[in-house]
Each structure stands twice: as C-alpha cells, then as structure tokens.
Amino acid sequence: MNKAAEKALSLVGQGYLYGAKGQICSPAFRQQQAAQYPDQAHHILHTGAKWDGQPVWDCAQLTRAAAKAADVVLVSGATSQWNKTDWARKGTIDTLPQGETVFLYRQAEGRMQHTGVAIGDGTCVHARGTAYGVVRQSMNEYAWTHWASPWKEETEAIGTAMVWAQTGETVNVRKEPGGSVVFRLPVGSAVEITARSAGWCAIRHKQGAGYMQSAFLKQQTPTLEERVAQIEQRLIKAGL
C-alpha cells in the first residue's frame, strides 16, 4: 500500500481542530487556535472540547502529513495545494483512477474547501470536521469533486485472470467495491488485475477499468515468455 495511504489510515479516530497539525488538543491550545482563527472560534472552543487529550488535525494538514510520509511536499490549505502543487495528474472525480492512492478535493464557491486521501479500495480518509474528527468512509459518502496525484500512473498489471461464473453470461464491473455498475464483461473475458483488496480486484479491460469481486476471477499463471516480457518492461521503466 502507498505510504501516504498508510499514514492517513494511522490517523483515523483522531480529532479535528481548525488549523491543527497533529498537536495534542487542550483548553489552552483551543484558546490559541480560537484567537488565531476567530471566525472558527465557536467550533474550536465548544465542539472542539471533545478532542482534549487527543491529537488533532485539520483537513489540509492531514493530507500534508500523509504526503510527507510518501516523500511528497504539499503546502497548507486545500486551494493552495490544488493550485501550487506540481501534480503529475489531476481531474474531476468522474475520472478518478481505480485502485490508486490519490488526494481528493471538494470545490465550492470557486475554491477547494476540503481535502482528503483516497485509499484506492473505494474508501477515503479525511479530517471531516470538528464534530467528526478523522474518519474513513466510502468514497460515495462525501461530495468530492476533484482528485490529484503527484505520481505517474500506478496501473501496471500484477497479473491476468479470466472472468467466470457458475450461472449467468456476464459479470458486473463496478466503479468501486460494492458501487454502481459501469459495464459488464462476458464470462471468459481476459482482464488485467492492477490491485487487490478484501474480496475485490481492480481490473483493466479494453472496455475500461473498475472493480470486480474476486470470486468471479480465475487467476492465470503467466507463461515463461510472459514473465520474461514483464521483467524486460520493468527494466526499461527503471532505465536499466
């Protein structure tokens, strides 16, 4: 798993306080933050008291910490991150890459008002707000509008498989594990597996990419020639 995702997951259950960078919440710290951000003072001083004694984050500082764990530097502020980072790829949420760790953004009123981390398995981690803290939830439970990645495409195939089923002629390919159906593949179709999670595989086919339940995939053992070709491609990518 990407180190940014690992860091984000390690923070789930911690608290939220506007402007916080992982400090331990306390009455004194809340007074300090309220003085610095007076428009957020009510949330900081009252709702924020529930996080006393725990580490607290705001959304952009959480994504900065996650990025740092993967040797990526992000600036403060969701809008500044979106505008100032030298992203390798980014786009609207309908083009979200499947099976990858990427950074998420929500645009409203002409700016990015929130940010988080897509884990790559259909879930995301974000410092949702003072009442919620740092949460992990399904991607479709929050109104994300954009995504961005500092990394080049991570979709190198880790194996091939054949679609199969005991009954029926096609199998559903979904946008995310348990999500909406994006297309269907006939039994017998060959697909590339690009990532695995509990009970699901991220797959790629000429029709597109998505997720399929692992039970409908029979892994195929590559031939010697295919293994040699895969090694050669990795060496070429590494510049060797």
Steps between C-alpha positions, in 0.01 A plus 500: 500500500618853426669661804267798477202267542669322791558832678144617440357174634718526811327830588142371482321563831705805590338841533439813294579859589528777245865572416634211710805301389483196724545680834340363815174683557457687829304802630812716459557381143136563414526854636811552286327374185185701569707818528675419172179406315221710655244402235539139619510585871162353591581159350851503644405600854178301539472201267878461500505428875408137420851450361694614809785258566510371141701599190302733272525594132330711243437361154796654315747423778391136492564476126837677551596238760388215274693645207813550711497130592534431127774766453260744335481865609161674511436855616236605753143555389290290263479768230873570516576129478285468189643809330865493604595132501680362196250216456583220256129446434172650615140520392134504596367225724330316214850421367634371834760226439399162637720316748733794570582723794430860395411828670139617497347846487155656524442816305233749601459874441799502268755352738601170654331489839604154614759230434567136587670181386351229278636167623446318170247245624187712467549675834655831603650654813450865590484734797131557444423768758496587870200278570641200312879496530708288263279241332522225243191458287380393158590738219133552414419620853662837438459755219852494355532688172868459399805279546874552452810280505870592523585156360491368147240238419514203738309252288770249407330161485586263785336206328242384250177314561197356324146606585283206600171424673302188586182661365433788264685624192649827629656637819465857629793740509443772758629853548623404850458195724125462547435811291301567186542280191707666225492215249469120476750248366409167338611184677829394346636853458868554581580792730805651667503526878657826619425484874336280761299573813282287724270304269554731203747556215566817305493387138576645159344400168470666160150611603643688798609456862312426819451247777382139487442256782795264532268199496425567132866499395722200434865599523709390204861393540720692255713305257879520514496733199248729672710511816811591300306774319376641833854509640628670185229767526590568865868534408414742219288711738786503751742613228717189527 
